[in-house]
Amino acid sequence: MKKHSALIIVLATWVSCAMAQTAIVTPLSFPAGNLSCTQLGDPEGRCRWSNWFFTDANGIQHSIPGATIQSGILHPDGTITNLHTSTLNAASSDGLYFLQATGPTGTLWLTNTAYPKIQVLNVTYAPPGPGSTVDYRTNKSTGVTTTVEKSFAYNLNLAVTLGVGGDSLGADYTHSSTTSTEESITKTDQYDIVTKGTGNFINHDYDVIDVWLNPEVKFTFTTPDSATWNTAVNPADPYIPPINGVPQMDHLPLLAGWLNGNIPWPANDWQYRLARAWDTSIPNPGLTTADFAAILALDPFAQQIDPISGARLPLATNAQIFANTMISSTNARYTLLRNINYSPVMQTISEQIGNVYSSSVTNSNTNTLSLSWGFKSPFVSGGSKWTWTDKASVKASTGNGDITTYTIVTPDSSKPLPYASSVDIYQDNIYGSFMFVFPGGGF
């Protein structure tokens, strides 16, 4: 990052500060303005620099708490030992700037925070068979790899950083930089996702879409058109209390059938949480019909809804879904892993399956989620919609990754049966989950 001009203390000689206060002002070109602090000595000759302020080009002062100190031992022969100058890493009180200082020397960065309504963390699919389950507890590949550059109305050079000190997402999910521009958000062992079968056929109303309700994205601008970014938890959400002072992710595993109206919403507090009344960054913070439609669009097998009226749209044919998601392509959203028996004899098949990624395939398949957002910034504006671009995760090596356990209860012959006696299992290359379909595309 670009270092800006600042007053440097020459440490080759003992710095003995006078008791009188001295103002030190450093002009900065970006962000434009003056960085100032107050130097004050003590009876032992130590220097203390405090009362840090940044005065921007409009004359507005932004206070920065904290101080730096220089100390050492001056010997009778004039030599100095144990010379030490402390550092300061602190955000301005209004959260718009970040200072890194050593003594009176400071580098200042412009910091902004975006407040997207939500992010989708996972899409997991219902299996066939009454009592069947898919358990992702030990699978840490399930999650999403995302970028944010399409959220801005102009070209902005973005690079991922986990921020000063890192920003924890809480106990259920963790994040890391996948590439210089992409961040990966994946579940931890502590958080379990289980999808369930409800009958002989595959009912995608019981697909589970895990929705993050309190995301924020932190930006640190190094130039007017370059910034680093990382996701974090918006601490304004009061629903999930912090753990040991660390804000926690507020996320809900939502059934596709709730979102499209095929299944009644449960009688609990989830509607209150979806209202997001605590978010003051945008006029209408609650999830709307258009938001439900955008979430459902990330699961091509779920029945979609009209984004304005909420009316259920005709369920796409399997051929249409397969064509749109390019199942047979090397650049596919879904990759075929195996075929298992599903003959009409009541039995239970319990197996483990691992995520398989090929280093020889460059998979550019993406999902996009566009929604309203708030942004705190003194000089930069975004586009009309915040857009998460979720990308297929392709690992560097070929082979099995994390393990998922599925238990398939084969169909009850006393009830209507599917036409197929086997089931294909596909991997969702974006979310790392597993999708079940009868050969030829049947449900």
C-alpha positions in Angstrom: 0.0 0.0 0.0 1.2 3.5 -0.7 2.9 5.2 2.2 2.1 8.9 2.6 4.5 11.7 3.7 4.8 12.1 7.5 7.1 13.6 10.0 9.9 11.2 10.9 11.7 11.3 14.3 15.4 10.6 13.9 16.0 7.9 16.5 19.8 8.0 16.4 19.8 10.5 19.2 17.8 10.7 22.4 14.5 12.4 21.8 13.8 14.5 24.9 10.3 16.0 24.7 9.5 19.3 26.2 6.7 19.5 28.6 4.8 22.0 26.4 2.3 20.6 23.9 3.4 20.7 20.2 1.0 20.1 17.3 2.3 18.0 14.5 0.5 18.2 11.1 1.1 16.0 8.1 -0.5 16.7 4.8 -1.9 13.7 2.9 -2.7 13.4 -0.8 -5.1 10.4 -0.4 -7.3 10.6 1.4 -6.9 14.3 0.9 -6.5 16.3 4.1 -4.2 16.7 7.1 -3.3 14.1 9.7 -2.5 15.7 13.1 -1.4 14.7 16.6 -0.3 16.4 19.7 3.3 15.8 21.1 3.8 16.0 24.9 6.7 15.1 27.0 6.9 13.9 30.6 9.4 14.6 33.4 11.5 11.6 32.3 11.9 12.9 28.8 9.5 10.4 27.1 7.4 11.5 24.1 3.7 10.8 23.8 1.7 11.4 20.7 -2.1 11.5 21.2 -5.2 13.5 20.1 -5.0 12.1 16.6 -7.3 13.7 14.1 -7.8 13.6 10.4 -9.2 16.8 8.9 -10.6 16.0 5.4 -10.8 18.2 2.4 -14.1 19.6 3.6 -12.7 20.6 6.9 -14.5 17.9 8.8 -12.5 16.4 11.7 -12.4 12.7 12.3 -11.0 11.7 15.7 -8.8 8.6 16.2 -8.5 7.3 19.7 -5.2 6.1 21.2 -1.6 7.2 21.5 2.0 6.2 20.7 4.9 6.6 23.1 8.7 6.6 22.7 10.9 5.7 25.7 14.4 4.6 26.5 17.2 4.7 29.0 19.7 7.6 28.7 23.1 6.8 30.3 25.6 9.4 31.7 27.9 8.8 28.8 25.2 9.8 26.4 24.4 6.4 25.1 20.8 5.2 24.9 19.5 1.6 25.5 16.1 0.0 25.4 14.8 2.6 22.9 11.3 1.7 22.0 8.6 3.5 20.0 5.1 2.0 20.3 2.6 1.6 17.4 -1.1 2.4 17.1 -3.6 0.6 14.9 -7.0 2.2 15.3 -10.1 3.2 13.4 -11.6 6.7 13.5 -14.6 7.1 15.8 -16.9 7.4 12.8 -15.5 4.2 11.2 -14.5 6.0 8.0 -10.7 5.8 8.4 -8.0 3.5 9.7 -4.7 4.7 11.1 -1.4 2.8 11.4 1.1 4.9 13.3 4.6 4.5 14.8 5.5 7.5 17.0 4.2 10.6 15.2 4.5 8.9 11.7 1.1 7.8 10.4 -0.4 6.1 7.4 -4.1 6.6 6.9 -6.6 4.5 4.8 -10.1 5.2 3.9 -12.5 2.5 5.1 -16.0 1.9 4.1 -18.7 -0.7 4.9 -21.3 -2.2 2.6 -24.5 -3.7 4.1 -26.1 -6.2 1.7 -29.4 -7.6 2.9 -28.3 -11.2 2.8 -26.0 -13.8 1.3 -26.8 -17.4 0.5 -24.3 -19.7 2.1 -25.5 -23.1 0.9 -28.0 -24.9 -1.3 -28.5 -28.5 -0.2 -30.9 -30.9 -1.9 -33.6 -33.3 -0.7 -32.9 -37.0 -1.4 -35.5 -39.6 -2.5 -37.0 -42.1 -0.1 -39.2 -41.7 3.1 -36.9 -41.2 6.0 -33.7 -40.7 3.8 -31.2 -38.1 5.0 -28.0 -36.4 3.8 -25.8 -35.3 6.7 -23.1 -32.7 6.0 -21.6 -32.4 9.5 -18.1 -33.5 8.6 -18.1 -31.9 5.2 -16.3 -28.5 5.4 -16.4 -28.1 1.6 -20.0 -27.0 1.7 -20.2 -23.2 1.4 -19.6 -20.6 -1.3 -16.8 -18.9 -3.1 -17.8 -15.3 -3.9 -16.7 -12.0 -5.4 -18.3 -8.6 -5.2 -16.9 -6.5 -8.0 -20.2 -6.5 -10.0 -21.8 -4.4 -7.1 -20.1 -1.2 -8.3 -21.1 1.2 -11.1 -17.5 1.7 -12.2 -14.3 -0.3 -12.5 -12.8 -0.8 -9.0 -9.7 -2.9 -8.4 -10.5 -5.2 -5.6 -8.4 -7.7 -3.6 -9.4 -9.9 -0.7 -8.0 -9.4 2.7 -9.2 -10.8 6.0 -8.7 -7.4 7.6 -6.6 -6.1 10.5 -6.8 -8.8 13.1 -9.2 -10.8 11.0 -13.0 -10.7 11.1 -14.6 -13.8 12.6 -17.9 -15.0 11.1 -18.7 -16.8 14.4 -18.9 -20.4 15.3 -20.8 -21.9 12.3 -18.9 -20.6 9.3 -15.3 -19.5 8.6 -13.8 -17.6 5.7 -10.5 -17.5 3.8 -9.1 -15.9 0.7 -9.4 -18.4 -2.2 -7.6 -16.1 -4.8 -6.6 -12.5 -4.7 -10.1 -11.5 -5.6 -12.3 -14.3 -4.2 -13.3 -15.2 -0.7 -14.5 -18.7 0.4 -17.1 -19.1 3.2 -17.4 -22.6 4.4 -19.2 -24.3 7.3 -17.3 -25.6 10.4 -17.6 -29.0 12.0 -19.8 -27.4 14.7 -22.6 -26.6 12.3 -24.6 -29.5 10.9 -26.8 -29.4 7.8 -29.2 -32.3 7.2 -31.6 -32.6 4.3 -34.4 -35.1 4.4 -36.5 -37.2 2.0 -40.3 -37.1 2.3 -41.5 -39.9 0.1 -40.7 -42.2 -2.8 -40.1 -39.3 -5.2 -37.7 -36.4 -4.9 -39.5 -33.3 -3.6 -37.3 -30.2 -4.1 -39.6 -28.1 -1.9 -37.5 -29.7 0.9 -34.2 -28.4 -0.5 -32.5 -26.3 2.2 -31.1 -22.8 1.3 -29.0 -21.4 4.1 -29.4 -17.6 4.2 -27.1 -15.2 6.0 -29.2 -12.3 7.4 -26.5 -10.0 8.9 -23.6 -9.8 6.5 -21.4 -6.7 6.0 -18.5 -6.2 3.7 -15.5 -4.0 4.8 -13.5 -2.1 2.3 -10.1 -0.4 2.8 -9.3 2.1 -0.1 -5.6 2.5 -0.9 -6.3 4.7 -3.9 -9.6 6.2 -5.2 -10.1 3.1 -7.5 -8.3 0.3 -5.5 -9.5 -1.4 -2.3 -9.2 -4.5 -0.3 -12.3 -6.2 1.1 -13.6 -9.0 3.3 -16.9 -10.2 4.7 -17.8 -9.7 8.4 -20.8 -9.9 10.7 -22.9 -6.8 11.2 -23.0 -6.4 15.0 -26.2 -4.3 14.8 -28.3 -7.5 14.6 -29.6 -8.1 18.1 -30.9 -11.6 17.6 -27.8 -13.7 17.9 -25.7 -12.5 21.0 -21.9 -12.3 20.7 -19.8 -15.1 22.1 -16.8 -13.8 24.1 -17.3 -10.5 22.5 -17.3 -11.9 18.9 -20.4 -11.0 16.8 -22.1 -14.2 15.5 -23.6 -14.9 12.1 -27.4 -14.8 12.0 -28.4 -17.4 9.4 -31.5 -19.5 8.7 -31.8 -22.8 6.8 -34.9 -22.1 4.8 -36.9 -24.7 2.9 -37.5 -23.9 -0.8 -41.2 -24.7 -0.2 -41.5 -21.9 2.3 -40.0 -19.4 -0.1 -42.3 -20.4 -3.0 -45.4 -20.9 -0.9 -45.8 -24.6 -1.4 -45.2 -25.3 2.3 -46.7 -23.0 5.1 -44.1 -21.1 7.2 -43.5 -22.5 10.7 -45.0 -20.8 13.7 -41.8 -19.4 15.1 -39.8 -16.2 15.2 -38.3 -16.6 11.7 -40.6 -14.0 10.2 -39.3 -11.6 12.7 -35.7 -12.4 11.8 -36.5 -12.1 8.1 -37.9 -8.6 8.7 -34.4 -7.4 9.7 -35.9 -4.3 11.4 -32.6 -3.5 13.1 -31.0 -2.6 9.7 -31.1 1.2 9.3 -28.8 1.3 6.3 -31.6 0.8 3.7 -35.3 2.0 3.6 -36.8 -1.5 3.3 -34.5 -3.9 5.2 -36.9 -6.9 5.3 -36.9 -9.7 2.8 -39.4 -9.1 0.0 -41.1 -11.3 -2.6 -38.4 -10.2 -5.1 -35.7 -11.3 -2.6 -37.4 -14.7 -2.2 -37.4 -15.1 -6.0 -33.7 -14.2 -6.2 -32.9 -16.8 -3.5 -35.0 -19.5 -5.2 -33.2 -18.8 -8.5 -30.0 -20.2 -6.9 -31.7 -23.6 -6.8 -32.7 -24.5 -10.3 -34.7 -27.6 -9.2 -37.0 -25.7 -6.9 -40.2 -24.2 -8.2 -39.6 -20.5 -9.0 -41.9 -17.6 -8.2 -42.7 -14.3 -10.0 -40.5 -11.6 -8.3 -43.4 -9.1 -8.3 -46.6 -11.1 -7.5 -45.0 -14.1 -5.8 -47.2 -16.4 -8.0 -45.6 -19.8 -8.5 -44.2 -20.3 -12.0 -44.6 -23.5 -14.0 -42.1 -26.0 -12.8 -39.4 -26.3 -15.4 -39.0 -29.6 -17.1 -36.0 -31.7 -16.2 -34.6 -31.3 -19.7 -34.8 -27.5 -19.4 -33.1 -27.6 -16.0 -30.4 -29.9 -17.2 -29.7 -27.7 -20.3 -29.6 -24.5 -18.2 -27.2 -25.9 -15.7 -25.0 -27.8 -18.2 -24.9 -31.0 -16.3 -23.1 -32.9 -19.1 -20.5 -30.1 -19.8 -17.0 -30.0 -18.5 -18.0 -26.5 -17.3 -21.0 -27.9 -15.5 -22.9 -26.6 -12.4 -23.3 -30.3 -11.5 -20.9 -33.3 -11.9 -22.2 -36.9 -11.9 -20.5 -38.9 -9.1 -22.2 -42.2 -8.9 -25.4 -44.3 -9.4 -27.0 -46.2 -6.6 -29.8 -48.9 -6.4 -33.3 -47.6 -5.7 -35.4 -50.7 -6.3 -38.8 -51.0 -4.6 -37.7 -53.1 -1.7 -37.8 -51.5 1.7 -34.1 -51.3 2.6 -31.6 -48.7 3.8 -28.5 -47.8 2.0 -26.0 -45.8 4.1 -22.8 -44.7 2.5 -20.2 -41.9 2.7 -19.3 -39.7 -0.3 -16.5 -37.2 -0.7 -16.4 -34.0 -2.8 -14.4 -34.6 -6.0 -12.7 -31.7 -7.8 -10.5 -32.0 -10.9 -7.5 -29.7 -11.3 -7.6 -30.2 -15.0 -10.9 -28.5 -15.5 -11.3 -24.7 -15.3 -14.9 -24.3 -14.1 -16.3 -20.8 -14.6 -19.9 -21.6 -13.7 -21.4 -18.9 -11.5 -24.5 -17.9 -9.6 -25.5 -14.3 -9.0 -27.6 -12.9 -6.2 -28.6 -9.2 -6.6 -30.4 -7.3 -3.9 -30.6 -3.9 -2.3 -27.9 -2.6 0.0 -26.6 0.2 2.1 -23.1 1.8 1.8 -21.3 4.2 4.2 -18.8 6.2 2.2 -17.8 9.8 1.9 -16.9 9.8 -1.8 -17.7 6.5 -3.6 -21.1 5.2 -4.7 -22.1 1.7 -5.8 -24.5 0.4 -8.4 -28.3 0.2 -7.9 -28.0 -3.4 -6.7 -25.5 -5.3 -4.5 -24.4 -8.4 -6.4 -22.7 -11.5 -5.0 -21.1 -13.6 -7.7 -20.7 -17.1 -6.4 -18.3 -19.3 -8.4 -17.6 -22.9 -8.8 -15.0 -24.2 -6.4 -12.2 -26.1 -8.2 -9.6 -27.5 -5.8 -5.9 -27.7 -6.7 -5.8 -31.5 -6.5 -7.9 -34.4 -7.7 -9.5 -36.8 -5.3 -11.9 -37.0 -2.4 -12.3 -34.0 -0.1 -14.6 -33.8 3.0 -17.0 -36.6 3.7 -20.8 -36.5 3.6 -23.0 -39.3 4.9 -26.2 -40.2 3.1 -28.8 -42.7 4.1 -31.3 -43.6 1.4 -34.4 -45.5 2.3 -35.6 -47.2 -0.9 -39.2 -46.8 -2.0 -42.3 -48.2 -0.2 -43.8 -50.6 -2.8 -47.3 -50.0 -1.3 -47.2 -46.4 -2.6 -46.8 -45.0 -6.1 -43.3 -45.7 -7.4 -40.9 -43.7 -9.6 -40.2 -45.1 -13.0 -36.5 -45.7 -12.3 -34.9 -48.3 -10.1 -31.7 -46.3 -9.5 -30.7 -42.8 -8.5 -27.8 -40.6 -9.9 -25.9 -38.5 -7.4 -24.4 -35.2 -8.6 -22.1 -32.8 -6.9 -23.1 -29.1 -7.0 -19.8 -27.5 -8.0 -20.8 -24.1 -6.6 -22.0 -25.1 -3.1 -20.2 -28.4 -2.6 -23.5 -30.2 -1.8 -25.0 -33.3 -3.5 -28.1 -33.5 -5.7 -30.2 -36.6 -6.4 -32.0 -37.3 -9.7 -33.4 -40.4 -11.4 -31.5 -41.3 -14.6 -32.7 -39.4 -17.5 -33.7 -36.4 -15.3 -36.7 -37.6 -13.4 -37.8 -36.5 -10.0 
